[in-house]
Amino acid sequence: MNSLQYKYHLKPWGDRKQDFLVRFRRIDVGGDLRDPVGATHYNEYAFGWVVDTSDYSSVIYNVGIGININYGSSLKGGSLVFFYNE
């Protein structure tokens, strides 16, 4: 898997730090999954908003919501995603 991820720091929301997350991934497909997917790899694009929650929990540092888009195989489509510890 090859990926590029960037976090853009936004102005704090109250006393909470917040980031805009952008991620691009190329996911290689191997073995028995190549025929059903119809490709040797596909691309995944993610965009989201992440807010710091480290004051509330020592386990979950941040949470957020975003959109995930898959393209390049029969897995084309998008989904609403929930981010944590990004």
C-alpha positions in Angstrom: 0.0 0.0 0.0 1.3 3.4 -1.0 -0.2 6.5 0.6 0.1 10.2 1.1 -1.6 11.9 4.0 -1.8 15.6 4.9 -3.3 17.4 7.9 -4.1 21.0 7.5 -4.4 22.7 11.0 -7.5 24.8 11.2 -8.2 27.6 13.8 -9.2 26.1 17.2 -12.9 25.5 17.8 -13.3 26.9 21.3 -10.4 25.3 23.1 -10.3 22.2 20.8 -7.6 21.8 18.1 -9.0 20.8 14.7 -7.6 19.5 11.5 -8.7 18.9 7.9 -7.4 15.5 6.8 -6.6 14.6 3.1 -5.4 11.1 2.3 -4.6 9.4 -1.0 -3.8 5.6 -1.1 -3.0 3.1 -3.8 -4.0 -0.3 -2.6 -2.4 -3.3 -4.3 -4.7 -6.4 -4.7 -3.3 -9.9 -4.9 -4.2 -13.5 -4.9 -7.8 -14.6 -5.2 -9.2 -11.1 -4.9 -7.8 -9.9 -8.3 -10.5 -11.6 -10.5 -13.6 -10.4 -8.5 -12.2 -6.9 -8.2 -11.1 -6.8 -11.8 -7.8 -5.0 -11.1 -4.4 -5.4 -9.6 -4.8 -2.2 -7.6 -7.4 0.5 -6.8 -7.2 4.1 -5.4 -8.8 5.4 -2.2 -9.3 9.1 -1.5 -10.3 10.3 2.0 -11.3 13.8 3.2 -12.3 14.6 6.7 -12.6 16.9 9.7 -10.8 15.8 12.9 -11.2 17.3 16.4 -8.8 16.8 19.3 -10.4 14.9 22.3 -7.3 14.2 24.3 -8.7 16.0 27.3 -11.6 13.5 27.6 -9.7 10.2 27.1 -6.2 8.9 27.2 -7.1 6.2 24.6 -8.8 8.2 21.9 -6.8 11.3 20.9 -9.1 12.7 18.3 -12.4 11.9 16.4 -13.8 13.1 13.2 -16.1 12.5 10.2 -15.3 12.4 6.5 -15.9 10.9 3.1 -14.0 7.9 1.6 -14.0 7.4 -2.2 -12.8 4.2 -3.9 -12.0 4.2 -7.6 -10.1 2.0 -10.1 -11.8 -1.4 -9.8 -15.3 -2.9 -9.3 -15.1 -1.4 -5.8 -16.0 2.0 -7.1 -18.1 4.1 -4.7 -18.0 6.2 -1.6 -18.9 6.1 2.0 -19.3 8.2 5.1 -16.5 7.4 7.6 -15.8 8.0 11.2 -12.1 8.8 12.1 -10.4 8.2 15.4 -6.8 8.4 16.4 -5.7 10.0 13.1 
